[in-house]
Amino acid sequence: MTRATKLLLAAIVVLYGASFLWGLGLDHDEGEHLHSAWLLAQGFLPFTDFFQTHSPLLWVVTAPILAILPPGGAVVPVFRLLSVLLLVATIVQAVRLSRHLHGPDGNDLLTAFLCLGVAASTQLFLFRPDLVSNVLSLAAIVLLASPWRPRTVLLAGFLLGLAAAFNPKTGYLLAVLPVAGLIARMGVRRLAPLVAVHLAGVLVGLLPLVAWLGVNGLSGAFVEAVFLLNSRLQAGAWLSSVGVSYPAVALCLLAGVALAFGPRPPDPARRTARLTVAVAFVASCAAFVFKPGQLMPYNMQMPALLAAVLATPVVSSLFAWMTPYGRLAPALVAAVFFTADGAKAYSGGSHPPHLETRSTIALLGRLAGDGTVVAKAPFHPIFNRDATALYFNWQWRWRGHPEVAQSLKGAAQQIVSARPSLVLAVWGDVVPGVSVSRKTTLPMDLVESGILPPEEGVRLATFLNDNYRLVGISGMPFWVRGDIEVDPSLPRLDLVD
């Protein structure tokens, strides 16, 4: 890659990073993981002290950062910046993998732009465990695309084990080496020792998570929440809600064309690399298609990244066929992708943009003072040191499930006893206005979900009506306790039947 090419790529990455850092608002999942890491920093443990169904390793690693950062809106861009840096590391690994497949003639810049092109649509910038596992998984596949020696397969196994510790959904990649070896007809005598060494590396990679769970006595709770409870929550939910990334799907189709009709590399080493990446790509696509539950865009991250590597020659050929200015293809791809995805980041999507989120968190922090709050992403209580006990956001998605509903049955009593500074009035999406329907507010939602009996719902509603004022903050209705001074510029809202 020439100096000019590197500078062009760096400039595009900076533009993308800026759009993700300042444009898109804090997503629900980002708020969930930020809050979970914050809870660990406060000394609370997942699965026992607060509800969760994800692997805790991301929170364990990032909790020390939240422990030293002052609570407030500044936390938001700090962790989005960390996410953008992980995106850059992901692109670097994809370019390394492309070189193994396509050699020095491969278009590194085009591979990088294809990865950037699906970054916004597959949410490759959100603070999620997927970002860490993507980097580790791609680095492992780079090693497996090299000649298979004990040292390389051991290190690849370690990286894949660590990736699975951050995100158990990547466990399917553990089958890449044995499946590729069988397809390549390596023979049992050579393949079996390599697989054994590979699995040894996997176990070492899983060790940090296993050790942390053991020390904190959470091994059983982890298995119950992450595997058993997740399975029950997702049972029968295949293809229940489609939210795929269409750019990523298109890229996967191009990768399929490259595998089906592309020329076989004459170099045996490169043929093995192509086979390894093909197995990983097919496995990632299969894991995405057959994953129970909602088909969210972020499930397409690994298929899209591997597709970008495989589809680079096809996209390059298409541009060469479409225009005589084939050398400008990467710049054209960058312009198209940035306009479609990067510019979209500034719209803010369904959540307030980051700058508004930061100011909103600061305002909520001033109103909350040292009191408890009942909050919801993106207004998670990272601004408040005493906001843990009444934070029910993640459970709310599954509140109809018996096990989750049971843990929420004491919500009304908790709220009445704690007299929190702030209570978010409506848990779903609301249209900003001057009034709020009484049927959509928290007490009635608890009753409609079967969590509270009607009399308890009436008690909670009466308590809130008598002691709180309904105020609009960034389009969200909050009950603010009556003894708290509220800025007159904030709109007062009315409850209507």
N, C-alpha and C positions, 0 to 999 in steps of 0.2 A: 504494500500500500504506500503510495507516494505521499510526500509531505502535504501537497495540496489536497489530496484525497482525505487525509487524516484531519486537516483543518476544516474541510467541508463537513465531514461527519460530526466533528466536535461542535460546529456551529449549529447543525440541525438538532443534535442531542440537547444542546443548551436551550434552543427554542422550545423543544418538546418539554424539557424539564421545567422551564418557566411556566408553560401552560398548565402542566399538572400541579405545579407547586402553588400557583396563585389563582388559577381559574376554577378548577373543579372543586366542589364543596366536599365536606367530610361525609363519606358514605357510611351507611349503617354498619357494615362489617368493620370498617376502620374504627368507628366509635367503640364497637364491641371489643376489639383486640386492644385498643389503647386503654380502655377502662379495665380490662382484665390484667394488663401489665401494671396499671396503676394500683390495682387492688393488691397484687403481689408485693409491690413496693411498700404498701401499708401494713404488710404482715399477714394478709388473708390468703387462704389456700383455695384453689379451684376445686370444684366437685363437692366440697364439704362446707366451706364458708360462703361460696357463691356458685350459682348455676353456670355450667359450661358443658359443651359437648365437643370441644376441640382439644388437640394436643397442647400442653402448656409450655413447650420449649421456647416458643417465640416470646412469651411473656417473661419467662425466667431470664432470658438473655437481655431483654430491653427494660426490665424493671429497674435496674440500677440507674438507667438514664432518667427515668421518671422520678426516681428518688431524689435526684439532685436538681431537677428542673422545678422552678416555682410553678404551682398550679395556675393554669390560665390558658388563654388562647394561643400563647406562644408555643405550646406543646404541638399544635397542629402542623405548622410548617416545618418544625424540626423533624417530625417523623415522616412527613411527605418528602422532605429532602432525602432522608434515609432511603425511602422507597425508590426515588429517582436514581440514587446511586446504585441500588440493587438492579434496577432496570438496565443501567449502563453495564454492570458486570454481566448481566444476562446476555446482552448483545455481544460483548467480547467473547463469551463462551460459544455463542452461535457462530461467530466469524471463525473461531478456531476450528470448530467442527466442520464448517464449510471447506476449509483448507484441506482437511483430511480427505474429504470426499472428492473435491474438484481440483485439488492441486494448486500450483501457483497461478494457473490460468483462471481459477475461480474468481468471481467478482465479489470481493469482500464488501465493497461499499453497497452493492445491491442487496446482499444478504442482510446487512445492517438495516437498510431502509425497509426491507420487507418485515423485519422484526418490529421496527418502529411503527410501521403501517398498521399493525394489529394491536399496538400497545394500548391505545385508548379504548378500542372496542372490546378488548379482553381484560380491561382493568389491570394492566400490568404496572400501574403506578400506585395502587392502593396498598396500604399497610396491612398485609395479610401474610400468613405462613407460606403461601404459595410463592412469594417473591424469593424467599430464602431457599426453598426446596427447588425452585427452577434453576438457580445458579449452581447448586450442588449437583442436581441431576444432570444438567448439561455438561458440567465438568467431568462427571463420571462417564457419560457417553463418549466424550472426547477421548478418555483413556481407553474405553472399550473399542473405539474405532482405530486405535493403534494396534500394533502387533501384540497378541495376547501372551504376556509373560506373567509369572507369579506376582512380581512386584506391582505391575500395573493393574491386574485384576483385583489384588488385595486393596489397593488404594481406591479403585473404582467401587468396590464393595463398601468400603468405609464411607465414601461420599454418599452412596445410595442409602446406606443405613441411617446416616445423619439426616438426609433429606426426608426419609420416612419418619424419623423422630419429630421433625418439624411438621410434617404433613403426611399422615398415614395413607392418604389417598394415592401417594406416589409408589406404594408398595408393588404395583404391577411391574415396575421397571426392574425389580429384582430378577425377573425371568428372562431379561434380555440376553445375558451371557449364555445360559444353558440352551435356550431356544435357537439363538444364532449358531451356537456350536453344533447343535444337532442338524440344522439345515445345511451347514457347511460340511457335514459328515467328517467331523474331526476324529471320531473314534472314541470309545469309552475310556481307553487307557490314558489318553491325553486330556480329554474333556473333564473326567471325574475329578482329578486333582485340582484343576483350575477352578471348578465349581466349588470345591471344598474350601480352597483359599479365599475365593470370592465371598462365600457365606461367612467365613471367619471375619473378614473385613466388615461385612454387614453388622455382625454382632457387636463389633467394637464401635461402629457408628451409632448403634442404638444405646450403647452403654451410658452416655450422659443422661438421657431421659430416664432409663431404668434406674440409675443410681439416685437421681433426684426424687423420683416417685417413691423409691424404697426408703430413703432417709426421712421423707415426710409422711410415710405410711399411707400413700395414696394409690398404691398399685391396684388394689381391688376396685376402688372408686373410679380410677382411670379406665379400666376395662369396662366397667358397668356403663359409664357415661359416654365414652368415645365410641365404643363398639356396640354394646348391647342396647343402650337407650337410643343411640342414633339409629340403629336398625329398626327399632320399634317405631320411632318417630317417622321414619321414611318408608315404613312397610306399605306396599301397595301403591306407592306414589311414582312409579315409573312414568316418565314423560308427562308428569302432571302439569308442568308449566314450562313452556319453551322460552328461553331467553338467550339464544345462542348468538355468537358473533358472526355475522354473515361475511365480513372480510376474511375472518379466519377460516370459515367453511370453504370459501372460494380458493384460498391459498392451499388448503388441504386437497382440494380436487386437482389443482395444478401439480401438487406433489405426487398424487396418485398417477397422473399422466406421466410424470418424469420416471416413476418406478416401473410403470407398465411398458412404456415405449422408448425410454431413454436408452442410449447405447451402454453396453456393459464396459466398464473401465478395463483396459488391457492389463493394468498392473494388478497382480493378485492381492497386494496389501490394500489397494484402494477398493477392490471388489469386496473384501472382508469388511472394510469400513462402511461401504454402501449397504451391505447386508445387515450390519449391526444397527445402523440408523433406521433402516427400513423396518426392522423388527420393533425397535423402540417406537417408531411412528405409528405402526399398526396397533401396537399394544395401547398407546395413549389414546388413539381414536376409539378403540374398543372399550376402554375404561370410561371414556366420556359418554359413548352412546348407551352403554348398559348401566350407567350410574343411576341408582334410584333417586327419586326426588326431583327437585327443580333443575332444569338444564340451564344453569346460569352462565353468562359469558366467560367468567374466570375459569370455568372448567375447560375452556378451549386454549388455555395458555400454552401448555406443553405441546399439544398437537400442532398449534400454529407456529411455535418456535421451530420445531423439527421440520414442519412443512416449508418454512422459509428457507431452511438450509437445502432441502431436497429440490425445491422449485426454482432456485436461482437460475439454473441454465435455461429452464423453460421460459421464465419471464424475460431473461436476457434475449432469447431467440425471438420472442414475440415483439419486443421493442425493435430489434434489428430488422424484423420483417415489416413492421409498421412505419418505420422512419429510417431514412438514410443516416440520421445522426445518432447511431447506436451508442456512441460513447457518452451521449448526454442522458442515456436511460436512467442512471441512478438519480441524476438531478431532477428529471421529470417525475420519477417515482416519488422522490422526496417532496416535491411541490404538491403533487396530488394527495399524498397521504397526509401531509401537514395541513393542507386546506380542509380535508375531510374530517380528520381526527383531532389534530392539534388545535385547530381553531374551535372545534366543538367544545374543547375543554373550558373555554372562557365563558360558555353559556351557563355553566353551573349545574346543568342537569336538574334533577328533582330535589337537590339540596342547595342551600345558600352557598355562594362561592366562599372560598377560604377567608378572604378579608372580612366578609360579613360574618362568617362563623366566629372568627377571632373576636370581633367587636361584640357579638352576641354573648359569647362565653364570658367576656369581661363584664358585661352588664349584668348577666345572671349571677356572677360571682359577687358583685357589689350588693345585689339584692339579697342573696343567700346569707352573706356574712358568715357566721360560724354555725349556722343551723343546718339541719338535714334538708335534703331535697328529694323530690320524686321526678326524675328526669328521663330523657329519651335521646338517642342519637339523632342528630349530631350534637345535641346539647348535653352530652354525657358529663357527669360531675367531676371532671378533672380539675375544675376550678375550685372545688370545695373539699376540704379535708374530712368532713363528717357527712359524706353523702352515700355511704356504702349500703347501709341496711335496707334502704327503701329504693334501691335501683333494680327495677324488674324488667328492664328493656328486653334482654335476650330471651327470657322466659315467655314474654308476651306472644312471640310468634307461635309458640306451641301450647298456648294456654288451654286449648281444647283437649289436650292429651291428659288422661287421668293423673299420671304421675307428676306432671308439671303443674296442673291445676291444684293438686293437693298442696304443693309448696307455696301457692299464692293465696291460700284461704285465709291466712292471717293478715293480708294486706290492709284491710280496712282498720283493724285494731291497731296495727303498727302506725298507720297514718294519724289516727286520732290521738294515740299516746305520744307520738313524737312531735306533733304540731309543727311540721316542716315549714321552712321559709317559703318554699316554692313547690307547687304541684302542677305537673303538666296536665292540662284538662282533657285533652284528646290524644289517644295513642296512635291513631291512624293518620293518614294524610288529610289535611284540612285545607279548605280554600280560604285565604285571608278575607276577612270582612269585619262587620261591626257586631255580629251576633254569632252564637254557638248553639247548636241544637242540644237540648238537654239529653236526648236519647243517645248522643254520641260520646258523652263525657265519661270519665273514668268510673264513677259509681255504677252507671247503667251498663257500661261495658263489662264490668265484673259480674253483674247480675246476668246479663245476656249470655256470658260465657259459662254460666253455671258454677262459678267460683264462689259467689256470695248468694245467700238467700235474699229475697226481695227486701226483707226488713233491715238487713245489714246494709244493703245498698242505699235505702232511704236514710239510715242513720249517717252514713258517710256523706251523702249528698247534703243533708241538713248541716252537718258539721262544717263542710266547705262553704256553703252558702252563708252561714252565720259569721264565719271568722275570716273569710278571704275575699279579695277582689279579683275579678276576672280581667286580665290585662293581655293585650296582644304584644308579643315580642318576636320580631322577625317573622311575622306571619303565623306564629304558633301561640295558641291560647294557654296562658299560665294563670293558676290561682296564686296570688301573692298574699301572704298573711297581712291582716289588717293593720298591725302595728309597724309595718315596714313602709318607709317613705318611698313613694314611686314617682319617678319623673313625670311631670304633667304632660309631656309630649307623647308619652306612650298611650296608645288608644285603649280606652276602657271598653270592654265587650259585654254584651247582654246575653243572658240565657233565654232561649225561646223554646217553647214546646213543639 
